[in-house]
Amino acid sequence: MSPTLVRHQLPNTGPVHDDGPAAPTGTRARDWAEIQERMLVPLYEAAYDRLGVGPGTRLLGLGCGSGLALLLAAARGAQVSGVDADERRLELARERLTPDGMPEITRLVSGGLADAAPKDAAFTVITAFHPVGCGGGAEELAAALTAASALAERGSAVVLGGWGPVERCAAAGVLRVAQRLAAPAPGFGAGWRPAGRDDLEELAERTGLRPDGSGRVACPFGYADMASAVRGMLSTGLFDGALEVAGPRQVEKELVEALHPYQRGDGTLWMANVFRYLIARTR
C-alpha cells in the first residue's frame, strides 16, 4: 500500500486558516517540520516499540502533520496513511514520504477518512499523537476516532497522546502565555490547558475504545537559540488565539520573557517535559 495523505479536519494540527501576520505564508508549517515536530519523537518511538510496529502493520495517523511519525513507522516497514487539516503540513509530508527520483507515491486527497482507508485490508493501528485537550476540538477528535475505528480490524490498537502532569512539564509555564492572552477570543478557546489525570481514558470511553495500558515518556524541548524557540512554539498552533487577540509583537515579547529562564549560558534552551500515551483497543 502506498502512503496516503488526506486533508481532514482535526483539532490541534496547526492553523487551518492562513499562517497569519506572525509569519509569511507557509513559514509556520515549515517551522513545525524543521524545529518543533522532532520534540515528540520519543513519544512516537515509545508507542511503536510497545506495539511492535513493523512489517504487516497498517497504520493510520490522525493529525499526521508534516509526516514525521508516519516516516518513522514506514522506516520500520509499516504501511502508512495520514489525515490532517493543514494543507501546508501535508505538502511537507508528501516531500518526506516520496523518495527522491521515484514516481510520486503519496496521494493527497481533499476528503474524509474513507479516502485514507487501505483498499485491500483494514487498519491495525491508529494514532492520535497530538495532545488531547489542547486547542479545543474534543468533539471533532472523538468523531474522528469513532470514524477511524470503523476502518480498523477488531481489537486494533489506538494510541492517544497527551501532556503529562503539569508539574513535570516545563513548557507549561510558556504555554500559559497562550492561555492567558487568548482568553478574550471566543472563536479560539484557550489553546492549551493543563492535562487532566484521566483525559485519555475519558476520551477512550466516549469513543467506545477499551483501554489496554499506558505509559509516560520524557520529551524535552531543546532549541539552538531564542529565535528558534519562539518560532517552534508559535508553530504548534496553540498561540493562534493569542495572536488574534494581542498581535504578534506582544505575543513574541511575552514568549521571550517566559522562555528566558530556560536559556543556558551558550544561548541554547532546554525544557524538560513528560508526555503520556494510552493504548486502547477497538471493539
C-alpha positions as CSV (number, residue, x, y, z in Angstrom):
1,M,0.0,0.0,0.0
2,S,1.4,3.4,-1.0
3,P,1.5,6.1,1.7
4,T,-1.8,8.1,1.6
5,L,-2.2,11.6,3.0
6,V,-5.7,13.1,3.2
7,R,-6.9,16.5,4.2
8,H,-9.3,16.1,7.0
9,Q,-10.5,18.4,9.8
10,L,-8.8,17.5,13.2
11,P,-8.1,19.6,16.3
12,N,-4.7,20.9,17.1
13,T,-2.9,20.0,13.9
14,G,-1.9,23.6,13.3
15,P,-4.0,26.5,11.9
16,V,-6.4,25.7,9.2
17,H,-6.5,29.4,8.2
18,D,-3.6,31.4,6.8
19,D,-0.4,31.4,8.8
20,G,-1.3,34.9,9.9
21,P,0.7,38.1,10.5
22,A,3.3,36.4,12.7
23,A,5.0,34.7,9.8
24,P,5.0,34.7,5.9
25,T,2.7,32.1,4.2
26,G,3.9,28.6,4.8
27,T,6.7,29.6,7.3
28,R,5.0,28.2,10.4
29,A,4.3,24.9,8.8
30,R,7.9,24.7,7.8
31,D,8.9,25.7,11.4
32,W,6.8,22.9,12.7
33,A,8.5,20.4,10.4
34,E,12.1,21.6,11.0
35,I,12.0,22.7,14.6
36,Q,9.1,21.5,16.8
37,E,7.9,18.2,15.4
38,R,11.0,16.3,16.4
39,M,10.4,17.1,20.0
40,L,7.8,14.3,20.1
41,V,9.9,11.6,18.5
42,P,10.4,9.8,21.9
43,L,6.6,9.6,22.2
44,Y,6.3,8.1,18.7
45,E,9.1,5.6,19.2
46,A,7.8,4.5,22.6
47,A,4.4,3.8,21.3
48,Y,5.8,2.0,18.2
49,D,8.1,-0.1,20.4
50,R,5.3,-1.1,22.7
51,L,3.0,-2.2,19.8
52,G,5.8,-3.8,17.7
53,V,5.0,-1.6,14.7
54,G,6.7,-3.1,11.6
55,P,6.0,-5.2,8.5
56,G,2.4,-6.2,8.5
57,T,1.2,-3.0,10.4
58,R,-1.3,-0.9,8.5
59,L,-1.2,2.5,10.3
60,L,-3.5,5.5,10.2
61,G,-2.1,8.7,11.6
62,L,-4.8,11.2,12.7
63,G,-3.4,14.7,12.7
64,C,-0.3,13.5,10.9
65,G,1.1,17.0,10.4
66,S,4.2,17.1,8.3
67,G,4.6,13.3,8.5
68,L,7.5,12.6,10.8
69,A,5.6,10.0,12.8
70,L,4.5,8.3,9.6
71,L,8.0,8.4,8.3
72,L,9.3,6.6,11.4
73,A,6.6,4.0,11.1
74,A,7.3,3.5,7.4
75,A,11.0,3.0,8.2
76,R,10.0,0.1,10.4
77,G,8.2,-1.5,7.5
78,A,4.7,-0.3,8.3
79,Q,2.2,0.7,5.6
80,V,1.0,4.2,6.5
81,S,-1.8,6.6,5.8
82,G,-2.3,10.1,7.3
83,V,-5.0,12.7,7.6
84,D,-4.6,16.3,8.6
85,A,-6.4,19.7,8.3
86,D,-3.4,21.7,7.3
87,E,-2.6,21.6,3.6
88,R,0.8,23.1,4.1
89,R,1.9,20.4,6.5
90,L,0.6,17.8,4.2
91,E,2.7,19.1,1.4
92,L,5.7,18.7,3.6
93,A,4.6,15.2,4.5
94,R,4.4,14.5,0.8
95,E,8.0,15.6,0.3
96,R,9.1,13.3,3.2
97,L,7.2,10.2,2.1
98,T,8.1,10.4,-1.7
99,P,11.6,9.0,-2.4
100,D,13.9,11.2,-4.5
101,G,13.9,10.2,-8.1
102,M,10.9,7.9,-7.8
103,P,7.4,8.4,-9.2
104,E,5.1,10.1,-6.8
105,I,3.6,7.5,-4.5
106,T,2.0,9.8,-1.9
107,R,-1.6,10.6,-2.7
108,L,-3.0,13.9,-1.3
109,V,-6.8,13.8,-1.3
110,S,-9.3,16.5,-0.1
111,G,-11.8,14.4,1.6
112,G,-12.7,12.3,4.6
113,L,-11.3,9.3,6.4
114,A,-12.6,6.9,3.8
115,D,-10.2,8.2,1.3
116,A,-7.3,7.1,3.5
117,A,-8.5,3.6,4.0
118,P,-6.5,0.7,2.5
119,K,-8.1,-0.8,-0.5
120,D,-7.1,-4.4,0.4
121,A,-7.3,-4.6,4.2
122,A,-8.4,-2.7,7.4
123,F,-6.0,-0.7,9.6
124,T,-4.3,-2.4,12.5
125,V,-3.0,0.7,14.3
126,I,-4.5,4.2,14.7
127,T,-2.5,7.1,16.2
128,A,-3.6,10.4,17.6
129,F,-0.4,11.8,18.9
130,H,-1.4,15.5,19.2
131,P,-2.1,16.2,22.9
132,V,-5.7,15.6,23.9
133,G,-7.4,18.7,25.3
134,C,-5.3,21.3,23.6
135,G,-6.8,23.8,21.2
136,G,-10.3,22.7,21.8
137,G,-11.9,20.4,19.2
138,A,-12.6,17.5,21.6
139,E,-15.8,16.7,19.9
140,E,-14.1,16.7,16.5
141,L,-11.4,14.4,17.7
142,A,-13.9,12.0,19.3
143,A,-15.8,11.9,16.0
144,A,-12.6,11.3,14.0
145,L,-11.6,8.4,16.4
146,T,-15.1,6.8,16.0
147,A,-14.9,7.0,12.2
148,A,-11.4,5.7,12.1
149,S,-12.2,2.8,14.4
150,A,-14.8,1.7,11.9
151,L,-12.0,1.3,9.3
152,A,-9.8,-0.8,11.6
153,E,-9.8,-4.5,12.5
154,R,-11.5,-5.5,15.7
155,G,-9.0,-5.3,18.5
156,S,-6.7,-2.9,16.7
157,A,-4.6,-0.6,18.8
158,V,-5.4,3.1,19.1
159,V,-2.7,5.4,20.5
160,L,-3.8,8.6,22.3
161,G,-1.2,11.2,23.2
162,G,-1.3,13.9,25.9
163,W,0.7,16.1,28.2
164,G,1.9,14.6,31.4
165,P,1.4,16.1,34.9
166,V,1.8,19.9,34.7
167,E,4.5,19.8,37.5
168,R,6.6,17.7,35.2
169,C,6.2,19.8,32.1
170,A,8.5,22.9,32.0
171,A,6.8,24.0,28.8
172,A,3.5,24.5,30.8
173,G,4.7,27.9,32.0
174,V,5.4,29.0,28.5
175,L,2.1,27.7,27.1
176,R,0.2,29.7,29.8
177,V,1.1,32.8,27.8
178,A,-1.1,31.4,25.0
179,Q,-3.9,30.5,27.5
180,R,-3.9,34.0,29.1
181,L,-3.6,36.1,26.0
182,A,-6.2,34.0,24.1
183,A,-8.9,34.2,26.9
184,P,-10.9,37.0,25.3
185,A,-11.0,35.2,21.9
186,P,-14.3,33.3,21.8
187,G,-13.6,31.6,18.5
188,F,-10.2,30.2,19.5
189,G,-10.6,28.9,23.1
190,A,-7.7,28.8,25.5
191,G,-5.4,26.9,23.0
192,W,-3.8,25.0,25.9
193,R,-4.8,23.8,29.3
194,P,-3.1,21.5,31.8
195,A,-3.8,17.8,31.3
196,G,-6.4,16.1,33.4
197,R,-5.3,12.9,35.1
198,D,-8.0,10.9,33.2
199,D,-8.2,12.8,29.9
200,L,-7.1,10.0,27.7
201,E,-9.2,7.3,29.5
202,E,-12.3,9.5,29.3
203,L,-11.8,10.1,25.6
204,A,-11.4,6.3,25.0
205,E,-14.6,5.6,26.9
206,R,-16.5,8.3,24.9
207,T,-15.4,6.7,21.6
208,G,-16.1,3.1,22.6
209,L,-12.5,2.1,22.9
210,R,-11.1,-0.3,25.5
211,P,-8.1,0.9,27.5
212,D,-5.2,-1.5,27.3
213,G,-2.2,0.1,29.0
214,S,-0.4,3.4,29.2
215,G,3.0,4.9,29.6
216,R,4.9,8.1,30.2
217,V,7.8,9.4,28.0
218,A,10.3,12.2,28.5
219,C,10.0,14.6,25.6
220,P,12.4,17.5,26.3
221,F,12.1,20.6,24.2
222,G,15.5,21.8,23.0
223,Y,16.3,24.8,20.8
224,A,19.5,26.2,19.4
225,D,18.7,29.8,20.3
226,M,15.8,32.0,21.5
227,A,14.6,32.8,17.9
228,S,14.3,29.1,17.2
229,A,12.4,28.6,20.4
230,V,9.9,31.3,19.6
231,R,9.4,30.0,16.1
232,G,9.0,26.5,17.3
233,M,6.4,27.4,20.0
234,L,4.4,29.5,17.5
235,S,4.3,26.7,15.0
236,T,2.3,24.5,17.3
237,G,-0.9,26.3,16.6
238,L,-1.6,26.8,20.3
239,F,-0.9,30.5,20.1
240,D,-3.4,31.3,17.3
241,G,-5.9,32.8,19.7
242,A,-3.2,34.8,21.4
243,L,-2.0,36.2,18.1
244,E,-5.6,37.1,17.1
245,V,-6.2,39.0,20.3
246,A,-2.8,40.5,21.3
247,G,-1.0,40.6,18.0
248,P,2.4,39.0,17.1
249,R,4.6,41.7,18.7
250,Q,3.0,41.3,22.1
251,V,2.9,37.5,21.9
252,E,6.5,37.2,20.9
253,K,7.6,39.7,23.6
254,E,5.8,37.6,26.3
255,L,7.1,34.4,24.9
256,V,10.7,35.6,25.1
257,E,10.1,36.5,28.7
258,A,8.6,33.1,29.5
259,L,11.3,31.3,27.7
260,H,14.2,33.2,29.3
261,P,14.6,31.1,32.5
262,Y,15.3,28.0,30.3
263,Q,18.1,29.7,28.3
264,R,21.6,28.4,29.1
265,G,24.8,30.3,29.0
266,D,25.6,29.1,25.5
267,G,22.3,30.5,24.2
268,T,20.5,27.2,23.8
269,L,17.2,26.5,25.6
270,W,16.1,23.3,27.3
271,M,12.7,22.4,28.8
272,A,12.2,19.0,30.4
273,N,8.7,17.6,29.7
274,V,6.8,14.4,30.2
275,F,4.2,13.2,27.8
276,R,1.7,10.4,28.4
277,Y,0.1,7.9,26.0
278,L,-2.8,5.5,26.3
279,I,-3.1,2.3,24.2
280,A,-6.7,1.5,23.6
281,R,-8.4,-1.2,21.5
282,T,-11.3,-1.2,19.1
283,R,-14.2,-3.3,20.0
